[in-house]
Amino acid sequence: MAKATPTLEEEEDFEFVCPICYLYLCEPIKTPCKHLFCKNCLIKTFGFNRPPRCPLCRSDCTHVKVLELKIDSESEEIVKKLDPDYKERASKCMRERKTWMSSKFLAPLFQNIESGLYEVSGAGNEQVNGIYVIGHVPSYLGPRLYNKPGTQIFMFRWNRREWVIANLAHGFDDLRFRYYRVSCSLIPEITPCEHGWMEAPGGLGTSPAPSVRVIRQGDRISPRLLQPLIQDSIPEAHRCAPCSIM
């Protein structure tokens, strides 16, 4: 089987090598600044680096909808001639994207869906800190609630009076497993409050209380917070090697 990595003798073909993964381009797409990348490489780079910028010239790409960029057909035809395994690689890339888009964490990240991701930080209980995504509990009636992936920790509005961060392994009513709360009784907020959080009485919370922020397009996300969630969200067979430009 031929390799997708060009040899030194093929240096003249480097125009068609992705500067992120250093393999021949796969489903090549072009940024507004006219630089070519593999489609999946650019999706990941834009998703994990905020604000999104061209990995080569650092041009601002905040308004670029990378999932909607068309394949550069001229470049793709050339790469097909250079790489005998192109069809197989392209098929694998499409399967990877399908896997990403089925992930409740990665889908909003890659699609820049606003109000779908929140970061909780600064809490005395370290297990509370992290990124929260839109969750689902069948018995819950109210605005969106948010879950820290891989845990039973949720952030939700309760009785129209307060937002709560709690471990729901024992249900909504067990106050012993609540960490933090913030009052919203005067104006029932439909999204989590950013400030004013305090330890939940009789619960698990320890000082200091956290702050909460919505992650919007253009915001920077700490790689330290992203990495464990990415590993949990992508099956082993679909994980790729680290990109060279991130």
Order of alpha helices (4+ residues) and beta strands (2+ residues): beta-beta-alpha-alpha-alpha-alpha-beta-beta-beta-beta-beta-beta-beta-beta-alpha
